[in-house]
Amino acid sequence: MKNINILDTQILSDNWYTLKKVSFEKIDSDGTISILEREAYDRGNGATILLYNKENQTVVLTRQFRLPTFINGNDTGYLIECCAGLLDQDNAENCIRRETEEETGFRIDQVEKVFEAYMSPGSVTELLYFFVAAYASDMKLHDGGGLQEENEDIEVLEWPFEKALNMMKSGEIRDGKTIMLLQYAQLKGLML
């Protein structure tokens, strides 16, 4: 049963990504018909990865400035995160391999897709593909840090897994995708 009918779509902003205002008809389970308007931010789909080293009991994370967190009360605006990026017309696996090398300097051999999730489905269209991959020091090609032409200034962090878990619990790690991947690694025993 089709219960949604798009009536109108307006582009409110097409600056960094696309903000749309959508008018639609929705038929509820009891047959009630409503005409609604919502805004949706379309930034494309993305991928994220947790790099882990079982032998050393470490993970690779990044730290970078995120304006939305700054304007929402994060004093510095910097977040500790798993490596991530937009697909940019690529498939998720190729994207995350590219982003891993650009951001962290590691060229990874094998990646494992572990799940997909909408991170903020009330307002953002993005579907995020989650990956994990083992890494070793000999996979490090350069210092990482992102692409200068994209104004990226990414700090690469190689930390003990336990430290990352404790920082998640203390609130020092507050990024949703990172928390999800750290918990996945803990639940699945990736470090055992």
CYANA upper distance limits for C-alpha pairs under 8 A (distance plus 0.5 A):
  3 ASN  CA     25 GLU  CA      8.37
  3 ASN  CA     26 LYS  CA      6.11
  3 ASN  CA     27 ILE  CA      5.35
  3 ASN  CA     28 ASP  CA      7.67
  4 ILE  CA     24 PHE  CA      7.27
  4 ILE  CA     25 GLU  CA      6.17
  4 ILE  CA     26 LYS  CA      5.24
  4 ILE  CA     27 ILE  CA      7.07
  5 ASN  CA     24 PHE  CA      6.01
  5 ASN  CA     25 GLU  CA      5.53
  5 ASN  CA     26 LYS  CA      7.12
  6 ILE  CA     22 VAL  CA      7.75
  6 ILE  CA     23 SER  CA      6.73
  6 ILE  CA     24 PHE  CA      4.83
  6 ILE  CA     25 GLU  CA      6.90
  7 LEU  CA     22 VAL  CA      8.07
  7 LEU  CA     23 SER  CA      5.86
  7 LEU  CA     24 PHE  CA      5.43
  7 LEU  CA     25 GLU  CA      7.36
  8 ASP  CA     22 VAL  CA      6.28
  8 ASP  CA     23 SER  CA      5.55
  8 ASP  CA     24 PHE  CA      7.41
  9 THR  CA     20 LYS  CA      7.07
  9 THR  CA     21 LYS  CA      6.21
  9 THR  CA     22 VAL  CA      5.01
  9 THR  CA     23 SER  CA      6.88
 10 GLN  CA     20 LYS  CA      6.06
 10 GLN  CA     21 LYS  CA      5.61
 10 GLN  CA     22 VAL  CA      6.97
 11 ILE  CA     18 THR  CA      7.59
 11 ILE  CA     19 LEU  CA      6.57
 11 ILE  CA     20 LYS  CA      5.09
 11 ILE  CA     21 LYS  CA      6.91
 12 LEU  CA     18 THR  CA      8.15
 12 LEU  CA     19 LEU  CA      5.93
 12 LEU  CA     20 LYS  CA      5.95
 12 LEU  CA     21 LYS  CA      7.05
 13 SER  CA     17 TYR  CA      8.14
 13 SER  CA     18 THR  CA      6.16
 13 SER  CA     19 LEU  CA      5.53
 13 SER  CA     20 LYS  CA      7.64
 14 ASP  CA     18 THR  CA      4.96
 14 ASP  CA     19 LEU  CA      6.94
 17 TYR  CA     41 TYR  CA      7.79
 17 TYR  CA     42 ASP  CA      6.69
 17 TYR  CA     43 ARG  CA      5.62
 18 THR  CA     41 TYR  CA      6.31
 18 THR  CA     42 ASP  CA      5.60
 18 THR  CA     43 ARG  CA      7.00
 19 LEU  CA     39 GLU  CA      7.36
 19 LEU  CA     40 ALA  CA      6.30
 19 LEU  CA     41 TYR  CA      4.98
 19 LEU  CA     42 ASP  CA      6.71
 20 LYS  CA     39 GLU  CA      5.97
 20 LYS  CA     40 ALA  CA      5.80
 20 LYS  CA     41 TYR  CA      6.86
 20 LYS  CA     42 ASP  CA      8.17
 21 LYS  CA     37 GLU  CA      7.34
 21 LYS  CA     38 ARG  CA      6.26
 21 LYS  CA     39 GLU  CA      4.88
 21 LYS  CA     40 ALA  CA      7.02
 22 VAL  CA     37 GLU  CA      6.03
 22 VAL  CA     38 ARG  CA      5.96
 22 VAL  CA     39 GLU  CA      6.60
 22 VAL  CA     40 ALA  CA      8.05
 23 SER  CA     35 ILE  CA      7.60
 23 SER  CA     36 LEU  CA      6.17
 23 SER  CA     37 GLU  CA      4.88
 23 SER  CA     38 ARG  CA      7.21
 24 PHE  CA     35 ILE  CA      6.20
 24 PHE  CA     36 LEU  CA      5.94
 24 PHE  CA     37 GLU  CA      6.90
 25 GLU  CA     33 ILE  CA      7.29
 25 GLU  CA     34 SER  CA      6.16
 25 GLU  CA     35 ILE  CA      5.04
 25 GLU  CA     36 LEU  CA      6.84
 26 LYS  CA     33 ILE  CA      6.18
 26 LYS  CA     34 SER  CA      5.75
 26 LYS  CA     35 ILE  CA      6.89
 26 LYS  CA     36 LEU  CA      7.90
 27 ILE  CA     31 GLY  CA      6.25
 27 ILE  CA     32 THR  CA      6.10
 27 ILE  CA     33 ILE  CA      5.03
 27 ILE  CA     34 SER  CA      6.98
 28 ASP  CA     32 THR  CA      5.72
 28 ASP  CA     33 ILE  CA      6.95
 28 ASP  CA     34 SER  CA      8.44
 39 GLU  CA    123 SER  CA      7.03
 40 ALA  CA    122 GLY  CA      8.42
 40 ALA  CA    123 SER  CA      5.32
 40 ALA  CA    124 VAL  CA      6.07
 40 ALA  CA    125 THR  CA      7.17
 41 TYR  CA    123 SER  CA      6.55
 41 TYR  CA    124 VAL  CA      5.24
 41 TYR  CA    125 THR  CA      6.73
 42 ASP  CA    124 VAL  CA      6.59
 42 ASP  CA    125 THR  CA      5.75
 42 ASP  CA    126 GLU  CA      7.22
 43 ARG  CA    124 VAL  CA      8.11
 43 ARG  CA    125 THR  CA      7.60
 43 ARG  CA    126 GLU  CA      6.88
 44 GLY  CA     86 LEU  CA      7.09
 44 GLY  CA     87 LEU  CA      7.72
 44 GLY  CA     88 ASP  CA      8.08
 44 GLY  CA    125 THR  CA      7.67
 44 GLY  CA    126 GLU  CA      6.04
 44 GLY  CA    127 LEU  CA      8.28
 45 ASN  CA     86 LEU  CA      6.32
 45 ASN  CA     87 LEU  CA      6.36
 45 ASN  CA    125 THR  CA      8.22
 45 ASN  CA    126 GLU  CA      5.13
 45 ASN  CA    127 LEU  CA      5.45
 45 ASN  CA    128 LEU  CA      6.41
 46 GLY  CA     84 ALA  CA      7.65
 46 GLY  CA     85 GLY  CA      5.99
 46 GLY  CA     86 LEU  CA      4.55
 46 GLY  CA     87 LEU  CA      5.53
 46 GLY  CA     92 ALA  CA      7.59
 46 GLY  CA    126 GLU  CA      7.37
 46 GLY  CA    127 LEU  CA      6.91
 46 GLY  CA    128 LEU  CA      5.29
 46 GLY  CA    129 TYR  CA      6.77
 47 ALA  CA     84 ALA  CA      6.03
 47 ALA  CA     85 GLY  CA      6.17
 47 ALA  CA     86 LEU  CA      6.89
 47 ALA  CA     87 LEU  CA      7.27
 47 ALA  CA     92 ALA  CA      6.36
 47 ALA  CA     93 GLU  CA      8.38
 47 ALA  CA     95 CYS  CA      7.40
 47 ALA  CA     96 ILE  CA      6.33
 47 ALA  CA    128 LEU  CA      5.70
 47 ALA  CA    129 TYR  CA      4.97
 47 ALA  CA    130 PHE  CA      6.39
 47 ALA  CA    131 PHE  CA      8.02
 48 THR  CA     82 CYS  CA      6.96
 48 THR  CA     83 CYS  CA      6.17
 48 THR  CA     84 ALA  CA      4.56
 48 THR  CA     85 GLY  CA      7.14
 48 THR  CA     96 ILE  CA      6.93
 48 THR  CA    128 LEU  CA      7.62
 48 THR  CA    129 TYR  CA      6.77
 48 THR  CA    130 PHE  CA      5.60
 48 THR  CA    131 PHE  CA      6.56
 48 THR  CA    177 LYS  CA      7.92
 49 ILE  CA     82 CYS  CA      6.43
 49 ILE  CA     83 CYS  CA      6.17
 49 ILE  CA     84 ALA  CA      6.96
 49 ILE  CA     96 ILE  CA      7.41
 49 ILE  CA    100 THR  CA      8.32
 49 ILE  CA    130 PHE  CA      6.39
 49 ILE  CA    131 PHE  CA      4.98
 49 ILE  CA    132 VAL  CA      5.66
 49 ILE  CA    133 ALA  CA      7.70
 49 ILE  CA    181 LEU  CA      8.14
 50 LEU  CA     59 VAL  CA      7.54
 50 LEU  CA     60 VAL  CA      7.42
 50 LEU  CA     61 LEU  CA      7.92
 50 LEU  CA     82 CYS  CA      6.18
 50 LEU  CA     83 CYS  CA      7.53
 50 LEU  CA    131 PHE  CA      7.00
 50 LEU  CA    132 VAL  CA      5.27
 50 LEU  CA    133 ALA  CA      6.95
 50 LEU  CA    178 THR  CA      8.18
 50 LEU  CA    181 LEU  CA      6.80
 50 LEU  CA    182 LEU  CA      8.03
 51 LEU  CA     59 VAL  CA      6.00
 51 LEU  CA     60 VAL  CA      5.83
 51 LEU  CA     61 LEU  CA      8.18
 51 LEU  CA    132 VAL  CA      6.43
 51 LEU  CA    133 ALA  CA      5.55
 51 LEU  CA    134 ALA  CA      6.18
 51 LEU  CA    135 TYR  CA      6.58
 52 TYR  CA     57 GLN  CA      7.90
 52 TYR  CA     58 THR  CA      6.28
 52 TYR  CA     59 VAL  CA      4.85
 52 TYR  CA     60 VAL  CA      7.04
 52 TYR  CA    132 VAL  CA      8.00
 52 TYR  CA    133 ALA  CA      6.82
 52 TYR  CA    134 ALA  CA      5.46
 52 TYR  CA    135 TYR  CA      6.42
 52 TYR  CA    190 LEU  CA      8.49
 52 TYR  CA    191 MET  CA      8.31
 53 ASN  CA     57 GLN  CA      6.06
 53 ASN  CA     58 THR  CA      5.70
 53 ASN  CA     59 VAL  CA      6.74
 53 ASN  CA    134 ALA  CA      6.08
 53 ASN  CA    135 TYR  CA      6.04
 53 ASN  CA    136 ALA  CA      6.98
 53 ASN  CA    191 MET  CA      7.95
 54 LYS  CA     58 THR  CA      7.40
 54 LYS  CA    134 ALA  CA      8.04
 54 LYS  CA    190 LEU  CA      7.53
 54 LYS  CA    191 MET  CA      5.25
 54 LYS  CA    192 LEU  CA      7.50
 55 GLU  CA    191 MET  CA      8.41
 56 ASN  CA    160 PRO  CA      8.32
 57 GLN  CA    160 PRO  CA      6.24
 57 GLN  CA    161 PHE  CA      6.23
 57 GLN  CA    191 MET  CA      6.75
 58 THR  CA    158 GLU  CA      6.99
 58 THR  CA    159 TRP  CA      5.81
 58 THR  CA    160 PRO  CA      4.69
 58 THR  CA    161 PHE  CA      5.36
 59 VAL  CA    158 GLU  CA      6.19
 59 VAL  CA    159 TRP  CA      6.07
 59 VAL  CA    160 PRO  CA      6.78
 59 VAL  CA    161 PHE  CA      6.16
 59 VAL  CA    164 ALA  CA      8.38
 60 VAL  CA     82 CYS  CA      7.85
 60 VAL  CA    104 THR  CA      8.25
 60 VAL  CA    156 VAL  CA      7.57
 60 VAL  CA    157 LEU  CA      6.08
 60 VAL  CA    158 GLU  CA      4.99
 60 VAL  CA    159 TRP  CA      6.98
 61 LEU  CA     80 ILE  CA      7.17
 61 LEU  CA     81 GLU  CA      6.09
 61 LEU  CA     82 CYS  CA      5.35
 61 LEU  CA     83 CYS  CA      6.90
 61 LEU  CA    156 VAL  CA      6.65
 61 LEU  CA    157 LEU  CA      5.51
 61 LEU  CA    158 GLU  CA      6.85
 61 LEU  CA    159 TRP  CA      8.17
 62 THR  CA     80 ILE  CA      6.07
 62 THR  CA     81 GLU  CA      5.71
 62 THR  CA     82 CYS  CA      6.51
 62 THR  CA     83 CYS  CA      6.76
 62 THR  CA    103 GLU  CA      8.31
 62 THR  CA    104 THR  CA      8.03
 62 THR  CA    154 ILE  CA      6.83
 62 THR  CA    155 GLU  CA      5.95
 62 THR  CA    156 VAL  CA      5.16
 62 THR  CA    157 LEU  CA      5.96
 63 ARG  CA     78 TYR  CA      6.82
 63 ARG  CA     79 LEU  CA      5.91
 63 ARG  CA     80 ILE  CA      4.93
 63 ARG  CA     81 GLU  CA      6.65
 63 ARG  CA    154 ILE  CA      6.30
 63 ARG  CA    155 GLU  CA      5.53
 63 ARG  CA    156 VAL  CA      7.13
 63 ARG  CA    157 LEU  CA      7.80
 64 GLN  CA     78 TYR  CA      5.62
 64 GLN  CA     79 LEU  CA      6.18
 64 GLN  CA     80 ILE  CA      7.42
 64 GLN  CA     81 GLU  CA      8.48
 64 GLN  CA    153 ASP  CA      7.06
 64 GLN  CA    154 ILE  CA      5.58
 64 GLN  CA    155 GLU  CA      7.01
 65 PHE  CA     76 THR  CA      8.28
 65 PHE  CA     77 GLY  CA      5.76
 65 PHE  CA     78 TYR  CA      4.67
 65 PHE  CA     79 LEU  CA      6.88
 66 ARG  CA     70 PHE  CA      7.08
 66 ARG  CA     77 GLY  CA      5.86
 66 ARG  CA     78 TYR  CA      6.40
 66 ARG  CA     79 LEU  CA      7.26
 67 LEU  CA     71 ILE  CA      6.80
 67 LEU  CA     77 GLY  CA      6.55
 68 PRO  CA     72 ASN  CA      6.67
 68 PRO  CA     77 GLY  CA      8.22
 69 THR  CA     73 GLY  CA      6.95
 69 THR  CA     74 ASN  CA      5.84
 69 THR  CA     77 GLY  CA      5.90
 69 THR  CA     78 TYR  CA      8.31
 70 PHE  CA     74 ASN  CA      5.14
 70 PHE  CA     75 ASP  CA      6.63
 70 PHE  CA     76 THR  CA      6.78
 70 PHE  CA     77 GLY  CA      4.51
 70 PHE  CA     78 TYR  CA      8.19
 71 ILE  CA     77 GLY  CA      8.28
 74 ASN  CA     78 TYR  CA      8.13
 79 LEU  CA    173 ILE  CA      7.62
 79 LEU  CA    174 ARG  CA      7.72
 79 LEU  CA    175 ASP  CA      7.37
 80 ILE  CA    172 GLU  CA      8.28
 80 ILE  CA    173 ILE  CA      6.19
 80 ILE  CA    174 ARG  CA      7.92
 80 ILE  CA    175 ASP  CA      7.43
 81 GLU  CA    173 ILE  CA      7.89
 81 GLU  CA    175 ASP  CA      6.54
 81 GLU  CA    177 LYS  CA      8.05
 81 GLU  CA    178 THR  CA      5.89
 82 CYS  CA    177 LYS  CA      7.71
 82 CYS  CA    178 THR  CA      5.72
 83 CYS  CA     99 GLU  CA      7.54
 83 CYS  CA    100 THR  CA      6.72
 83 CYS  CA    103 GLU  CA      7.22
 83 CYS  CA    104 THR  CA      7.94
 84 ALA  CA     96 ILE  CA      7.35
 84 ALA  CA     99 GLU  CA      6.92
 84 ALA  CA    100 THR  CA      8.03
 85 GLY  CA     95 CYS  CA      7.70
 85 GLY  CA     96 ILE  CA      7.51
 85 GLY  CA     99 GLU  CA      6.54
 86 LEU  CA     95 CYS  CA      7.80
 87 LEU  CA     91 ASN  CA      6.88
 87 LEU  CA     92 ALA  CA      6.59
 87 LEU  CA     95 CYS  CA      5.91
 88 ASP  CA     95 CYS  CA      8.25
 90 ASP  CA     94 ASN  CA      6.96
 90 ASP  CA     95 CYS  CA      6.39
 91 ASN  CA     95 CYS  CA      6.59
 92 ALA  CA     96 ILE  CA      6.68
 92 ALA  CA    129 TYR  CA      7.05
 93 GLU  CA     97 ARG  CA      6.80
 93 GLU  CA    111 VAL  CA      7.92
 93 GLU  CA    113 LYS  CA      8.44
 94 ASN  CA     98 ARG  CA      6.72
 95 CYS  CA     99 GLU  CA      6.58
 96 ILE  CA    100 THR  CA      6.34
 96 ILE  CA    131 PHE  CA      8.49
 97 ARG  CA    101 GLU  CA      6.94
 97 ARG  CA    107 ARG  CA      7.67
 97 ARG  CA    108 ILE  CA      7.25
 98 ARG  CA    102 GLU  CA      6.72
 99 GLU  CA    103 GLU  CA      6.30
 99 GLU  CA    104 THR  CA      8.47
100 THR  CA    104 THR  CA      6.00
100 THR  CA    105 GLY  CA      7.28
100 THR  CA    106 PHE  CA      6.74
100 THR  CA    107 ARG  CA      7.46
100 THR  CA    108 ILE  CA      8.15
101 GLU  CA    105 GLY  CA      5.01
101 GLU  CA    106 PHE  CA      5.40
101 GLU  CA    107 ARG  CA      5.78
101 GLU  CA    108 ILE  CA      8.29
101 GLU  CA    141 LEU  CA      8.45
101 GLU  CA    144 GLY  CA      7.26
102 GLU  CA    144 GLY  CA      6.11
102 GLU  CA    145 GLY  CA      7.28
102 GLU  CA    146 GLY  CA      5.41
102 GLU  CA    147 LEU  CA      7.07
103 GLU  CA    144 GLY  CA      5.25
103 GLU  CA    145 GLY  CA      5.33
103 GLU  CA    146 GLY  CA      4.74
103 GLU  CA    147 LEU  CA      8.14
103 GLU  CA    154 ILE  CA      7.12
103 GLU  CA    156 VAL  CA      7.97
104 THR  CA    142 HIS  CA      8.47
104 THR  CA    143 ASP  CA      7.17
104 THR  CA    144 GLY  CA      4.70
104 THR  CA    145 GLY  CA      6.72
104 THR  CA    146 GLY  CA      7.99
104 THR  CA    156 VAL  CA      6.27
105 GLY  CA    140 LYS  CA      6.05
105 GLY  CA    141 LEU  CA      5.96
105 GLY  CA    142 HIS  CA      5.16
105 GLY  CA    143 ASP  CA      5.67
105 GLY  CA    144 GLY  CA      4.40
105 GLY  CA    145 GLY  CA      8.01
106 PHE  CA    135 TYR  CA      8.19
106 PHE  CA    139 MET  CA      5.81
106 PHE  CA    140 LYS  CA      4.81
106 PHE  CA    141 LEU  CA      6.35
106 PHE  CA    142 HIS  CA      7.75
106 PHE  CA    144 GLY  CA      8.09
107 ARG  CA    139 MET  CA      5.93
107 ARG  CA    140 LYS  CA      6.94
107 ARG  CA    141 LEU  CA      7.28
108 ILE  CA    133 ALA  CA      7.71
108 ILE  CA    134 ALA  CA      8.12
108 ILE  CA    135 TYR  CA      6.92
108 ILE  CA    139 MET  CA      7.01
110 GLN  CA    133 ALA  CA      6.80
110 GLN  CA    134 ALA  CA      8.08
111 VAL  CA    131 PHE  CA      6.89
111 VAL  CA    132 VAL  CA      6.43
111 VAL  CA    133 ALA  CA      5.27
111 VAL  CA    134 ALA  CA      8.26
112 GLU  CA    131 PHE  CA      5.83
112 GLU  CA    132 VAL  CA      5.87
112 GLU  CA    133 ALA  CA      6.69
113 LYS  CA    129 TYR  CA      7.72
113 LYS  CA    130 PHE  CA      6.34
113 LYS  CA    131 PHE  CA      4.83
113 LYS  CA    132 VAL  CA      7.15
114 VAL  CA    129 TYR  CA      8.50
114 VAL  CA    130 PHE  CA      6.23
114 VAL  CA    131 PHE  CA      5.99
114 VAL  CA    132 VAL  CA      7.60
115 PHE  CA    129 TYR  CA      6.79
115 PHE  CA    130 PHE  CA      5.89
115 PHE  CA    131 PHE  CA      7.91
116 GLU  CA    127 LEU  CA      7.37
116 GLU  CA    128 LEU  CA      6.10
116 GLU  CA    129 TYR  CA      5.04
116 GLU  CA    130 PHE  CA      6.32
117 ALA  CA    127 LEU  CA      6.28
117 ALA  CA    128 LEU  CA      5.86
117 ALA  CA    129 TYR  CA      7.24
117 ALA  CA    130 PHE  CA      8.36
118 TYR  CA    125 THR  CA      8.04
118 TYR  CA    126 GLU  CA      6.69
118 TYR  CA    127 LEU  CA      5.25
118 TYR  CA    128 LEU  CA      6.63
119 MET  CA    124 VAL  CA      8.27
119 MET  CA    126 GLU  CA      7.70
119 MET  CA    127 LEU  CA      7.64
119 MET  CA    128 LEU  CA      7.66
119 MET  CA    176 GLY  CA      8.22
119 MET  CA    177 LYS  CA      8.36
120 SER  CA    124 VAL  CA      6.02
120 SER  CA    125 THR  CA      8.26
120 SER  CA    126 GLU  CA      8.35
121 PRO  CA    125 THR  CA      6.87
121 PRO  CA    126 GLU  CA      8.34
130 PHE  CA    181 LEU  CA      8.07
132 VAL  CA    181 LEU  CA      8.33
135 TYR  CA    139 MET  CA      7.21
136 ALA  CA    140 LYS  CA      8.11
143 ASP  CA    156 VAL  CA      8.29
144 GLY  CA    154 ILE  CA      8.12
144 GLY  CA    155 GLU  CA      8.48
144 GLY  CA    156 VAL  CA      7.41
145 GLY  CA    152 GLU  CA      7.41
145 GLY  CA    153 ASP  CA      6.18
145 GLY  CA    154 ILE  CA      4.76
145 GLY  CA    155 GLU  CA      6.28
145 GLY  CA    156 VAL  CA      7.12
146 GLY  CA    150 GLU  CA      8.35
146 GLY  CA    152 GLU  CA      5.63
146 GLY  CA    153 ASP  CA      6.77
146 GLY  CA    154 ILE  CA      6.35
147 LEU  CA    151 ASN  CA      7.08
147 LEU  CA    152 GLU  CA      5.93
147 LEU  CA    153 ASP  CA      8.27
148 GLN  CA    152 GLU  CA      6.06
148 GLN  CA    153 ASP  CA      7.86
159 TRP  CA    163 LYS  CA      7.12
159 TRP  CA    164 ALA  CA      7.25
160 PRO  CA    164 ALA  CA      7.05
161 PHE  CA    165 LEU  CA      6.80
162 GLU  CA    166 ASN  CA      6.61
163 LYS  CA    167 MET  CA      6.58
164 ALA  CA    168 MET  CA      6.67
164 ALA  CA    173 ILE  CA      8.11
164 ALA  CA    182 LEU  CA      8.26
165 LEU  CA    169 LYS  CA      6.83
165 LEU  CA    182 LEU  CA      7.37
166 ASN  CA    170 SER  CA      6.59
167 MET  CA    171 GLY  CA      6.53
167 MET  CA    172 GLU  CA      5.43
167 MET  CA    173 ILE  CA      5.95
168 MET  CA    172 GLU  CA      6.44
168 MET  CA    173 ILE  CA      5.04
168 MET  CA    174 ARG  CA      7.14
168 MET  CA    179 ILE  CA      7.11
169 LYS  CA    173 ILE  CA      8.28
173 ILE  CA    178 THR  CA      8.17
173 ILE  CA    179 ILE  CA      7.79
174 ARG  CA    178 THR  CA      8.30
174 ARG  CA    179 ILE  CA      7.61
175 ASP  CA    179 ILE  CA      6.73
176 GLY  CA    180 MET  CA      6.66
177 LYS  CA    181 LEU  CA      6.76
178 THR  CA    182 LEU  CA      6.56
179 ILE  CA    183 GLN  CA      6.55
180 MET  CA    184 TYR  CA      6.56
181 LEU  CA    185 ALA  CA      6.63
182 LEU  CA    186 GLN  CA      6.76
183 GLN  CA    187 LEU  CA      6.48
184 TYR  CA    188 LYS  CA      6.42
185 ALA  CA    189 GLY  CA      6.36
185 ALA  CA    190 LEU  CA      5.64
185 ALA  CA    191 MET  CA      7.79
186 GLN  CA    190 LEU  CA      7.12
186 GLN  CA    191 MET  CA      8.04
